[in-house]
Structure formats: C-alpha cells, structure tokens
C-alpha cells in the first residue's frame, strides 16, 4: 500500500463487501446455491461463518449508530482510508446499487475509524479468504 501511494496508483479492493458477508444478510444458517463459489471458500463454512459473525455484529452496531446499512458502513470505511482506494461492489440488483451509493453519505469520524480499527484488531476470525489452490495461483 505504501508503494501504491508513493507512485500515485489507485487501488480497487476485491469483493469489498466480503462476498456478501459484511451486508449482514448471511449467517451460519445461510444455504448457498450448489453452484455458488462460496461453497468452496474456507471462510464460508458454516462453522467459520458462526465464528466470524462477531465482525458482522460490529459492523451492524456502527451502522445502527450512523443510521446506515452494514454494506454502507463497510464501503464508507474503505472510502475513508485513502482517496485513491475505490471499492467497486458487484451486484445484479438496482436497489443494491442505490444502497451502495449511499455509502458516500456515511461520515466516519477519526474517532469512529479508530474505534472500528481497535475493535477489529481484537477479533479472531476463522477461515482462509480463498481455497488454498486459488491462493497459490495468486502468488501470495
């Protein structure tokens, strides 16, 4: 990230809403279509989702304080990091596009950002973000 900033290169975060998890619409009981890629993602096993709900609850609490949706808070947090970070959430529904655009109206203060970062740093999340074979293809 420091190199991107130094060189003036923008960054587009992949899956800024955590493949839907940060919207608050998914929990350990959610059933995905058999063809949904989340069925093979370690972070989306029912056990991992159950553990990781602490993150969703944290985002929901901020959303409640800000009169926003969890998705808007997740996007607003990214927008507040650096002006050259530009999340582009994917959706197929017009009402979700409108909801996501509302993130620009969610103002997170320095204190809000500090609180979010402090709370998030204490969370113990479970599950890799992608299957091991896919991670190997990224070279990371």
BADODO-66152 format. One line per 3 residues: number of its first residue (from 1); their letters; for each residue x, y, z of N, C-alpha, C. Coordinates in steps of 0.1 Angstrom, whole numbers. Layout:
NUM> A> X Y Z X Y Z X Y Z; ...
***
This chain:
1> XXX> 8 -12 0 0 0 0 9 13 0; 19 13 8 28 25 7 34 27 -7; 37 17 -14 42 18 -27 32 24 -37
4> XXX> 20 19 -36 9 24 -44 7 39 -41; 7 43 -28 6 57 -25 17 65 -31; 29 60 -29 41 68 -34 41 70 -49
7> XXX> 36 60 -56 36 60 -71 23 67 -76; 14 70 -67 1 76 -72 -8 66 -79; -7 54 -75 -15 43 -81 -27 40 -73
10> XXX> -39 40 -79 -51 37 -72 -53 22 -69; -61 19 -60 -64 5 -55 -79 2 -55; -83 -8 -62 -97 -13 -62 -98 -26 -54
13> XXX> -103 -25 -42 -104 -37 -33 -113 -47 -40; -109 -60 -40 -116 -71 -45 -127 -75 -34; -139 -76 -39 -150 -80 -30 -151 -72 -17
16> XXX> -153 -59 -18 -153 -50 -7 -164 -53 4; -174 -61 0 -184 -65 10 -183 -79 14; -171 -85 12 -168 -98 17 -177 -109 11
19> XXX> -179 -108 -2 -188 -117 -9 -202 -118 -3; -206 -106 2 -219 -105 8 -220 -106 23; -209 -112 29 -209 -114 43 -211 -101 52
22> XXX> -204 -91 47 -205 -78 55 -218 -71 54; -227 -76 45 -240 -69 44 -249 -73 56; -246 -83 63 -254 -87 74 -266 -96 70
25> XXX> -265 -100 57 -276 -109 52 -273 -124 52; -260 -127 56 -256 -141 56 -252 -145 71; -256 -157 75 -251 -162 88 -248 -177 86
28> XXX> -245 -183 97 -241 -197 97 -252 -207 91; -265 -202 91 -276 -210 86 -279 -208 71; -272 -198 65 -275 -195 51 -271 -207 42
31> XXX> -280 -210 33 -277 -221 23 -274 -214 10; -263 -218 4 -259 -212 -9 -263 -222 -20; -266 -216 -32 -269 -224 -43 -257 -234 -46
34> XXX> -259 -246 -50 -248 -256 -52 -237 -250 -61; -240 -241 -70 -230 -236 -79 -223 -224 -74; -227 -219 -62 -221 -207 -56 -207 -210 -52
37> XXX> -197 -201 -56 -183 -203 -53 -181 -203 -38; -189 -197 -30 -187 -196 -15 -188 -210 -9; -193 -220 -16 -194 -233 -10 -180 -239 -9
40> XXX> -170 -234 -16 -156 -240 -15 -147 -230 -8; -152 -219 -3 -143 -210 4 -143 -213 19; -131 -215 24 -130 -218 38 -137 -208 48
43> XXX> -136 -196 44 -143 -185 52 -158 -186 53; -163 -194 43 -178 -195 42 -183 -209 47; -175 -217 54 -181 -229 60 -191 -224 71
46> XXX> -201 -232 74 -210 -228 85 -203 -225 98; -192 -233 101 -185 -231 114 -178 -217 113; -171 -214 102 -164 -202 101 -174 -190 102
49> XXX> -185 -191 95 -195 -180 95 -200 -178 109; -202 -188 116 -207 -187 130 -197 -179 138; -184 -183 137 -173 -176 145 -172 -161 140
52> XXX> -172 -159 127 -170 -146 121 -181 -136 122; -193 -141 128 -204 -132 129 -200 -120 139; -190 -122 147 -186 -110 155 -182 -98 147
55> XXX> -176 -100 136 -173 -89 127 -186 -83 121; -195 -91 117 -208 -86 112 -215 -78 122; -215 -83 135 -222 -76 146 -215 -63 149
58> XXX> -202 -62 147 -195 -50 149 -199 -39 139; -200 -44 126 -203 -35 115 -218 -31 117; -227 -40 121 -241 -36 123 -242 -26 134
61> XXX> -234 -27 144 -235 -17 155 -231 -3 150; -221 -2 142 -217 11 136 -228 16 127; -234 7 119 -244 10 110 -256 16 118
64> XXX> -260 10 129 -271 15 137 -268 29 142; -256 31 147 -252 45 152 -252 55 141; -249 51 129 -248 60 117 -261 61 109
67> XXX> -271 54 113 -284 53 105 -281 49 91; -273 38 89 -269 33 76 -271 18 76; -268 12 65 -268 -3 64 -254 -8 67
70> XXX> -252 -20 70 -239 -26 72 -230 -25 59; -237 -27 48 -229 -26 35 -224 -11 33; -232 -2 37 -228 12 35 -216 15 45
73> XXX> -216 10 57 -205 12 66 -193 6 61; -193 -7 56 -182 -13 51 -175 -5 39; -184 0 31 -178 8 19 -173 21 24
76> XXX> -180 27 33 -176 40 39 -163 39 46; -160 28 53 -147 26 59 -136 25 49; -138 18 38 -128 18 27 -126 32 21
79> XXX> -137 39 19 -136 52 13 -128 62 22; -129 59 35 -123 68 45 -108 66 46; -103 55 41 -89 51 43 -79 60 35
82> XXX> -81 61 22 -73 69 14 -81 73 2; -79 85 -4 -87 89 -16 -85 81 -28; -74 73 -29 -71 65 -40 -75 51 -39
85> XXX> -82 48 -28 -89 35 -26 -103 36 -31; -107 28 -41 -120 30 -47 -127 16 -48; -135 13 -38 -142 0 -38 -153 0 -49
88> XXX> -154 -11 -56 -165 -13 -66 -172 -26 -62; -183 -25 -55 -190 -37 -51 -198 -42 -63; -199 -55 -64 -206 -61 -75 -221 -64 -71
91> XXX> -230 -62 -80 -244 -65 -77 -251 -67 -90; -263 -74 -89 -271 -75 -100 -285 -68 -98; -286 -61 -86 -299 -56 -83 -298 -40 -81
94> XXX> -307 -33 -88 -307 -19 -88 -308 -13 -73; -316 -19 -65 -317 -14 -51 -304 -15 -43; -296 -25 -47 -283 -27 -40 -273 -16 -45
97> XXX> -274 -13 -58 -265 -2 -63 -269 11 -56; -282 13 -55 -286 26 -48 -281 25 -33; -283 14 -26 -278 13 -13 -263 15 -12
100> XXX> -255 9 -21 -241 10 -21 -237 25 -23; -243 32 -32 -240 46 -35 -242 54 -22; -251 50 -14 -254 57 -1 -242 58 8
103> XXX> -232 49 6 -220 49 14 -213 62 14; -214 70 3 -207 82 3 -213 93 13; -225 90 17 -231 99 27 -229 95 41
106> XXX> -222 84 43 -219 79 57 -206 85 61; -206 94 71 -194 101 75 -188 94 87; -176 88 86 -170 82 97 -159 91 102
109> XXX> -160 96 114 -150 105 120 -137 98 123; -127 105 127 -115 99 131 -117 90 143; -125 94 152 -128 86 164 -136 73 160
112> XXX> -145 74 150 -152 62 145 -142 52 139; -133 57 131 -123 49 124 -114 42 134; -110 50 144 -101 45 155 -108 33 162
115> XXX> -121 36 166 -128 26 173 -130 13 165; -133 15 152 -135 3 143 -122 -5 142; -111 2 140 -98 -5 139 -94 -12 152
118> XXX> -97 -5 163 -93 -12 176 -102 -24 178; -115 -23 176 -123 -35 178 -120 -46 168; -118 -42 156 -114 -52 146 -101 -60 149
121> XXX> -92 -52 154 -79 -58 157 -80 -69 168; -90 -69 176 -92 -78 187 -99 -91 183; -105 -90 171 -113 -102 166 -105 -113 161
124> XXX> -109 -125 164 -103 -137 159 -112 -143 149; -108 -141 136 -117 -146 126 -112 -160 121; -121 -167 115 -117 -181 111 -119 -183 96
127> XXX> -110 -191 90 -112 -194 75 -104 -186 66; -97 -192 57 -89 -185 47 -99 -178 37; -94 -167 31 -103 -160 22 -106 -166 9
130> XXX> -98 -176 5 -100 -184 -7 -94 -198 -5; -99 -207 -13 -93 -221 -12 -78 -221 -14; -70 -230 -8 -56 -230 -9 -51 -230 -23
133> XXX> -57 -238 -32 -53 -239 -46 -54 -225 -53; -65 -218 -50 -67 -205 -56 -56 -195 -51; -54 -195 -38 -44 -186 -32 -30 -189 -38
136> XXX> -27 -201 -41 -14 -204 -47 -13 -198 -61; -24 -197 -68 -24 -191 -81 -21 -176 -81; -24 -170 -70 -22 -155 -69 -7 -152 -66
139> XX> 1 -161 -62 15 -159 -59 17 -152 -45; 7 -152 -37 8 -146 -24 10 -156 -13
***
